[in-house]
Amino acid sequence: MVALALQDVGAAYGRTTVLSGVTTDLLESGSVTAVIGPNAAGKSTFFKRIASLISGPGVVQLSDTDRGKKTICYMPQDTGANAVLTVYESVLLSAKQGGGWRVSDDELGSIDAILKSLRISDLAFKGLGELSGGQRQLVSLAQALVREPEVLLMDEPTSALDLHRQIDVLDFVSELAVRKGMIVLIALHDLNHALRYCQNTIVIADGVMVASGPTKSVINDGMLRDIYRVAARIETCSLGRPMVIVDRAI
Ligand SMILES: Nc1ncnc2c1ncn2[C@@H]1O[C@H](COP(=O)(O)OP(=O)(O)OP(=O)(O)O)[C@@H](O)[C@H]1O
């Protein structure tokens, strides 16, 4: 089963360093890790660096996979829209990335299954340009999943989704991580999603990793005050789940 380790990972745009010194414990197959931090902290940059879309110092070490870095898939925050393609064509195109152009029945079957799992089969023959923001986000997830990545980097995947879809998607991805043995990293602004779905959390602020470890110990009042500049409490809800309650901005 795939494993990922990061050692002293950094990244720069041109001469400007925006990320440095990210080192993690071994990320294991079947795990879901949150990447949190304020705006412009470096979360997307971190993902792009892991996916080798940008270069930088440090080591991104994958083990126990025969697909090399091709097994890492980055689902970007901003999905854009290409009005020329239909949803189905865009997912097929993603499935064929880096491979030949022969399309097997199995591949068509797996596209149908993914669209069905994400409850967007009805969008299959709509143009990408006709979709709402939330629908585009779901299509972007379908494009990522069809490539069957062993490492999936999701950049704020629920930011455009309604409450039902947010829970639906995060339930689905967490279950898929365990079933397929994927390593999933999710950049999140909703810290309650991190508490609910992610065993571990990495906190990035000002381009530096400031904390990493079990989510329930990393997300605490002090971190919320120092990193997010809010007065907040972690309280246990009636179902026994920890929840962040924000009182005010500091
Ligand atoms: N293509 C780029 N060229 C130059 N600087 C960039 C580029 N992309 C991002 N940056 C800068 O890198 C820093 C980190 O940006 P990044 O997008 O990684 O932050 P983020 O934590 O994902 O933010 P957000 O939560 O707002 O999405 C910011 O200062 C940003 O302005």
The ligand as an SDF file (V2000), in Angstrom:
LIG
                    3D

 31 33  0  0  0  0  0  0  0  0999 V2000
    1.5080   31.7240   -9.4980 N   0  0  0  0  0  0  0  0  0  0  0  0
    1.9430   32.4690   -8.4800 C   0  0  0  0  0  0  0  0  0  0  0  0
    2.9340   33.3740   -8.6570 N   0  0  0  0  0  0  0  0  0  0  0  0
    3.4010   34.1120   -7.6280 C   0  0  0  0  0  0  0  0  0  0  0  0
    2.9400   34.0280   -6.3540 N   0  0  0  0  0  0  0  0  0  0  0  0
    1.9500   33.1490   -6.1290 C   0  0  0  0  0  0  0  0  0  0  0  0
    1.4100   32.3350   -7.1630 C   0  0  0  0  0  0  0  0  0  0  0  0
    0.4360   31.5510   -6.6150 N   0  0  0  0  0  0  0  0  0  0  0  0
    0.3810   31.8820   -5.3090 C   0  0  0  0  0  0  0  0  0  0  0  0
    1.2900   32.8390   -5.0070 N   0  0  0  0  0  0  0  0  0  0  0  0
    1.5330   33.4310   -3.6860 C   0  0  0  0  0  0  0  0  0  0  0  0
    1.9340   32.3870   -2.8110 O   0  0  0  0  0  0  0  0  0  0  0  0
    1.3830   32.5870   -1.5070 C   0  0  0  0  0  0  0  0  0  0  0  0
    0.6330   31.3240   -1.0920 C   0  0  0  0  0  0  0  0  0  0  0  0
   -0.4940   31.1780   -1.9510 O   0  0  0  0  0  0  0  0  0  0  0  0
   -1.3890   29.8700   -1.8970 P   0  0  0  0  0  0  0  0  0  0  0  0
   -2.3490   29.9490   -3.0330 O   0  0  0  0  0  0  0  0  0  0  0  0
   -0.5230   28.6820   -1.8030 O   0  0  0  0  0  0  0  0  0  0  0  0
   -2.1580   30.0940   -0.5100 O   0  0  0  0  0  0  0  0  0  0  0  0
   -3.3750   29.3160    0.1290 P   0  0  0  0  0  0  0  0  0  0  0  0
   -2.9810   28.9670    1.5320 O   0  0  0  0  0  0  0  0  0  0  0  0
   -3.8050   28.1920   -0.7460 O   0  0  0  0  0  0  0  0  0  0  0  0
   -4.4720   30.4620    0.1820 O   0  0  0  0  0  0  0  0  0  0  0  0
   -6.0900   30.4770    0.1430 P   0  0  0  0  0  0  0  0  0  0  0  0
   -6.5640   29.8700    1.4450 O   0  0  0  0  0  0  0  0  0  0  0  0
   -6.3840   31.9420    0.0850 O   0  0  0  0  0  0  0  0  0  0  0  0
   -6.5500   29.7210   -1.0540 O   0  0  0  0  0  0  0  0  0  0  0  0
    0.5170   33.8390   -1.5830 C   0  0  0  0  0  0  0  0  0  0  0  0
    1.2340   34.9210   -1.0710 O   0  0  0  0  0  0  0  0  0  0  0  0
    0.2630   34.0080   -3.0700 C   0  0  0  0  0  0  0  0  0  0  0  0
    0.1130   35.3770   -3.4010 O   0  0  0  0  0  0  0  0  0  0  0  0
  1  2  1  0
  2  3  1  0
  2  7  2  0
  3  4  2  0
  4  5  1  0
  5  6  2  0
  6  7  1  0
  6 10  1  0
  7  8  1  0
  8  9  2  0
  9 10  1  0
 10 11  1  0
 11 12  1  0
 11 30  1  0
 12 13  1  0
 13 14  1  0
 13 28  1  0
 14 15  1  0
 15 16  1  0
 16 17  2  0
 16 18  1  0
 16 19  1  0
 19 20  1  0
 20 21  2  0
 20 22  1  0
 20 23  1  0
 23 24  1  0
 24 25  2  0
 24 26  1  0
 24 27  1  0
 28 29  1  0
 28 30  1  0
 30 31  1  0
M  END
$$$$
